[in-house]
Every structure is written in C-alpha cells, then in structure tokens.
C-alpha cells in the first residue's frame, strides 16, 4: 500500500554512468546567474487537465495567484479564464462535467486535509456538495453513463471511507459500498456491478478483492501475500487489471477474468509498473513505469497490443498524460529536473501539438539550472544505495562547494528526477544536493523496500551518513561543510542524524519532521485507520512493548546530544506531524546553547503550499545555510536576527 501513496512527480531521463560510484570531475567552474527566491517562486505550478465536453477547454489548477486557484484554458493554448479567485484557501481542479461546462473542484482548510468536493455551475456559483463538518471526501471518477460520479466519504465513520454515487441532476447521493472492514477503494466497473477493494496487510503487501454490488459477495484475487493494487476494469467490465509483485521483486501487470476467474500476465518490466488504465472508450491503455526514479510512459493500442508513437520532446520527458472522452485529444505534462513541467495538448487527427503553459519564469534561464544525475554508492554493509545528485555549475576541484544530503518523506517515499524549486534554489546558490534513496525507499524492489522495517533511525540513517561520505570524496565538494535536510520522515532523519550521529553533519534543516514516534503513531488522523496496523508493523506499535524502541529512536528524548546548528520549519495546521513535535524539539535543543531557528506558519499543513510562505521558508533556509554552513557573515536587520519567526495572517 505504501507504494500507492507515493505521489508521482515530473521527472527526467536517466543519466547512467559506467562507474556508478564516481562522477566526472569538472576541470573548472562555470559562472551562472544567481536568482532570488522570489524569482524561483515566480515559476508557475500547474496541475490537472480535464477536457470540456466539446474539447475546447482544459480545466487546470495553477498557483500563479500565489495560492492554487482553478482556471480554464483553450485546448490549443491562450489566456487563462479564472474559475476561482481565492486569496486564502487553495482550490484544485477535479473534472469538467462530461456533457456541459459545469465543474467539480476540491479544497481543504489551509492544509488540514479535510477535503470537500465543490460544484461550480455555469453561472459561476460554487456549492459545497459534501458539506458535512469534519468529514473528508475524495472524487473517484465518473460513471460510464456520465450522469453520476463516485466519491468516497468518511462522514458515517471517521475511520473508513464508504463509496457513494452522486446524481448530477439533483446532487443526491446513494451509498454503493459500506466499508466496515477497513478496505480501500480502487476502481468500479463500467456496468456498476463490481468494485475493486484492497485490504492493507503491511506497508508493502495488501490483499485484493472484487466486490459484487448485487450479490454482496467479496472474492479475494491474490493467492499469496504480496503487494497488489487494482488498476482498472476493462471497458466491457469483463476483467480487472491489477499490479502485483507476487514471486517477483518488481510489480507487473495482471488480468483477472471476472467470468472464468482465470489470471494471466499482461506486461512485465525490469522496474515497477506503477500504474495502468484505459481511456474512456477502451482504445488505449496507459502504462506508467517507475524507471530508476523517473516515469516511463507507454500508450498501448489495445487492438494491436503495441505502443503508439508519442510526440518527441528531445531531452525533456512526458511525465503524465490524459485523454478526452472521445479520445481525439491527449494532454501531456512535459519537463525535466532543470525545468518545471509544462502542459501540452495533442490532436490525434491532425497530429498537431500545442504548448499550453510556459511555467518557467522568463527571468530564469534553464541552462543556469542543473540536470539531476543518478548515482549509486555502497553503504556500510555493502548494500547499493541509489541517489539523485545535483552539482552546481560553479563547482570544480579548484572551487569546492558545500553540500546537503536530502532525505525524502515516507518513510517509504522516493526522491525522483523531477523539478524541485527548493533544490534548484539551493544548487543555484552554490550548494550541491545528494537526494539519497536510503534502504526502505520505494521503486527499487520489495526486498530493498522492506530493509528499513523496525530499524528506522538506524540502518537507513547509516545510508545517509554513507551518502555524506560519498560526497566528501567528490573533488568538487568541501568535505568539511556537509549538512542534512528533509521533510516529514526526512525531517525525522535530520533530527536522528543530529542526535545519534552528532558529529557527522555540520547543520540540520528539519521541515515538519517527526521527533516523537510514540505521540505521532498514537495521533495519526482517524481516516488513516485502514493503514494503522500496517504502519505499526513497519514502525512499531506505540501501545505495546515496541514503545521502548520507539522512545529510543525518537530524537525528542535525546536532544542533549545535539551540537550542530538547526533550523525547524512547521505548519500549525499539520494533521500528520503536530506542531508540538517541532515546538518541543526546538525547546530541547536550545537548552544545549546550540543555534536554533524556528519558522512557524499558522496557515499551512503538512508542507507549504502558498507562495508567500514558500518564499519565507526557503529564504530562511538559505540564510541559515549561508551563516552556519558556508559560515558567511550576513548583515541582518532586526527582523532577521530573531531565531523564532511566527508567520500569522488575518483569517479570511
């Protein structure tokens, strides 16, 4: 299940090396223009891309206003038309209605993750379709008849999501499946007879079921304990397509015949098949492959069972595709690690493509940014650890630069070859970044994925230390100036590094990281109930004897060991890592007389989504690194001298 929770980001083609433990030595530095954080944050982030019923427009989300709002844009490119104009709550595009210009949107409360589904009608009025207080709703997609849509809601029971069908004529909903067993919805057949459900066993393995709506019968698909994920029902509702790693290291695509109960292998690759699905009429199947931290996409013609040719974008990659209902148009996101993804459209009849967005700030030149490289190094026990490496253009053996080890969230996440404004900002200002995919990261086989179970803050931390050691051997890196940075689980790893290996890293940047595993695992949101047992199996049960180990690996109880400068950033609305986690770690480390800076946002959750907050956060991180890692004397006015910043905004 953990693999399914990992968001897929924009990524770049793999750069392979004959010797994976070395990079080419740069003979001399290259001068580049340095950009401000305001310039980096003036890049636009765009998502979505639902086609209107007449294919004339796309429905998208964009943060061009400073937070996410919803817009329409012509399918052949042109000016944005605002659909929402919020200056506080972020709104996201879900879908055009299939037969008219009404729209479905979603929004939560400043990062509290309690999402609601909204209707935007043709007059511009926005109505909350799921107004139940405290209940979270998730859009699941349209029925084949286009008159209803499916959604999940935990309004009946905060712990579990039931499946509902909402009629678009009167917006009344009917429960399709009552979830009493902690199942997770995956897909529903076009004939409305079958639902694919998954039951989490641990963070890697889950049982897969087909539920018959008419008979209420539930049939288990997999025979052995393995990682299974439903992908889509066939267009004629005769088969379920799903991925499994049964008997293999990587997930492959299978077909289950609903009539004969027979199973057959459809597609297998040397990496995980991370997703698959059919277009509306079943002409094409889209397959996503997680190829060493980047997306490979195949669009397969179902009749011939052969991939179709996709538009060529040179050194940039197609990272996501979507189709119009009539399958005459395809939209694509295209980008690389040194360029955020732009939205394109492609007409299958005319073979023409159109660039819809140009999201890189015109003031920034892509050649000043850095392409990511995949490297590998050996850890303390010989395990090969993959990582994504960003080396500043201005670095050389005669002009060494400081470096940061970057740790992803998760714990089972994956650093990928996609554009990251914060990383590029740091690299542009002379910091190398090594994004370590320590043991326990997804995407490298289930054996590697399970290697951190019940030893977090131990072997996975040693992988990060070995990443630092690898950096120190690079001729362009100043081995005496290497820090560690991460968010969520990566924030935990930052604090674990400063606590349990206090002399290995020179500074730490903790972005909303876990510091007390006992409290965090006891206070997970109620709607994570279906994953609770799995999390406890991987991390430990805080209500059992595991609490002894959880306390031992929780940095909060060992702050007296921290000796290196620290900056902590946190959102007060975070439902996953509570504000108290950061409050207490800051207070504990300050008792040591260690420099600690604390930035707290009152209108953010688990991650910072508003541009003004991102500017504040990332600029404070760079100032901190310049002061304590580069050890530059920075002029600071009265506001900047403060080691604690609370960013409060008037409620709107």
FENCOR-V147993 format. One record per run of one state. SS is the DSSP state (H for helix, E for strand, C for the rest). FROM is the first residue (numbers start at 1). TO is the last residue. If there is no record, write none. Layout:
BEGIN
SS_FROM_TO + SS_FROM_TO
END
This chain:
BEGIN
C_1_1 + H_2_5 + C_6_36 + H_37_41 + C_42_45 + E_46_51 + C_52_56 + E_57_62 + C_63_68 + E_69_74 + C_75_79 + E_80_82 + C_83_90 + E_91_96 + C_97_102 + E_103_107 + C_108_115 + E_116_120 + C_121_125 + E_126_128 + C_129_136 + E_137_142 + C_143_147 + E_148_153 + C_154_161 + E_162_167 + C_168_172 + E_173_177 + C_178_183 + E_184_188 + C_189_193 + E_194_200 + C_201_205 + E_206_212 + C_213_217 + E_218_220 + C_221_227 + E_228_233 + C_234_238 + E_239_244 + C_245_251 + E_252_257 + C_258_262 + E_263_267 + C_268_271 + E_272_278 + C_279_283 + E_284_290 + C_291_294 + E_295_301 + C_302_305 + E_306_307 + C_308_316 + E_317_323 + C_324_328 + E_329_336 + C_337_338 + E_339_347 + C_348_352 + E_353_355 + C_356_365 + H_366_368 + C_369_372 + E_373_378 + C_379_383 + E_384_390 + C_391_395 + E_396_396 + C_397_398 + E_399_399 + C_400_400 + E_401_407 + C_408_420 + H_421_428 + C_429_430 + E_431_437 + C_438_445 + H_446_452 + C_453_458 + H_459_473 + C_474_476 + E_477_487 + C_488_488 + H_489_500 + C_501_506 + E_507_511 + C_512_516 + H_517_522 + C_523_525 + H_526_539 + C_540_545 + H_546_552 + C_553_554 + H_555_561 + C_562_564 + E_565_571 + C_572_578 + H_579_590 + C_591_595 + E_596_601 + C_602_610 + H_611_628 + C_629_637 + H_638_641 + C_642_643 + E_644_647 + C_648_652
END
